[in-house]
Amino acid sequence: MTSSDIEVEAKQKAADALQFIDSLELDQPEMRYVPPGLALQEEESAAVVAGSIVAFTDGLNGQQKSDVLNSTLLAQLAANKKFDRDENTKKWYDYYRSVLEQVGWVVPSFSFAKLTVAGSRFTVDRAVIALLQAIATPGEISVAKAAIESLKSLQDKDRRVVLFESNAHSDKLGNFQIAACGVSSGDTVVMKIGMFYFSTTERVTRVLFFSFPRSSTTMQQARQTMTLNEDVYAQVRDAVIKKLGDKASQFIDDLEI
C-alpha cells in the first residue's frame, strides 16, 4: 500500500466516523443542573460521567481529560438510546464499545465473567479495585480508590451521588463502569476500565457500598485496557462536542480527590 493509499484510507475513516457521529441519537437527559467548572488542569482528578466514575492520574492534560469524558459520555448516551442499559445489557455494551471505536478508541474484545465472592454478603467497591489491580498501575489504582472514597463521603442527596446512582442502577438491576486513566511512555491516553452489571433481590441504594446478598445476586464483571488514538479523535472532537450539546454539563461533574 502506497503512502497515497494510506492517506486516502485515513480520510475515508475520518469521513465515516463523522457520518456515524452525526447519525447517533442520544438519550434525553432528565436532570437539569449546571455543575461547577470541571477540574481539567494537569493533576490527579476524577469525575462522575453518568453511570461511570472516571479517575485521572497527574499525567494527563486538560484536553486529554476532556476527550475522555466527552467520548465516554457519548458512548453511554448513544447506547442508552439503542438499548435499555439494565434490561438488555450485553447489547448495550456491544454498542457502547462500537461508539468508542468509531471516535478513536482502540478497544480489544472483552468478555464478562461472574463475580465470585466469599461470605453471605459483599460490597462492590472492593470488587472494583480487585478487578482493576490485574491491569492498572499503582498510580491508577490510587486515583480509582480516591474517587470511590470521594463518592462515598458525599451525602445521599448530593448532586454527584444522584447523578451516578440514577444512571448506574434501578431498584434491583444495574450497569456501571469504573475507569482509571493515565498516559503511556509515548503520551498515549490509556484507560483501564472495570465494567459491571447485576441483578439482585433487594432494593439497591448506593451501589458501590450496598451490602449485596450473595445467594440472590448475579453480578457480571469485565476489565479491559483501551487506548485513544488522538490523531483520529482530533478529527471528530468538534463533532462529538456538537452532538453532546449541553448534555456534557448535565451528565458530568467533578469529584474532589
Secondary structure as GFF3:
##gff-version 3
##sequence-region A 1 257
A	DSSP	alpha_helix	3	23	.	.	.	ID=ss1
A	DSSP	beta_strand	45	49	.	.	.	ID=ss2
A	DSSP	beta_strand	52	56	.	.	.	ID=ss3
A	DSSP	alpha_helix	62	82	.	.	.	ID=ss4
A	DSSP	alpha_helix	89	103	.	.	.	ID=ss5
A	DSSP	beta_strand	105	106	.	.	.	ID=ss6
A	DSSP	beta_strand	113	114	.	.	.	ID=ss7
A	DSSP	beta_strand	121	122	.	.	.	ID=ss8
A	DSSP	alpha_helix	124	133	.	.	.	ID=ss9
A	DSSP	alpha_helix	138	153	.	.	.	ID=ss10
A	DSSP	alpha_helix	159	168	.	.	.	ID=ss11
A	DSSP	beta_strand	173	183	.	.	.	ID=ss12
A	DSSP	beta_strand	189	199	.	.	.	ID=ss13
A	DSSP	beta_strand	212	213	.	.	.	ID=ss14
A	DSSP	three_ten_helix	214	216	.	.	.	ID=ss15
A	DSSP	beta_strand	218	228	.	.	.	ID=ss16
A	DSSP	alpha_helix	230	244	.	.	.	ID=ss17
A	DSSP	alpha_helix	247	251	.	.	.	ID=ss18
A	DSSP	beta_strand	252	255	.	.	.	ID=ss19
###
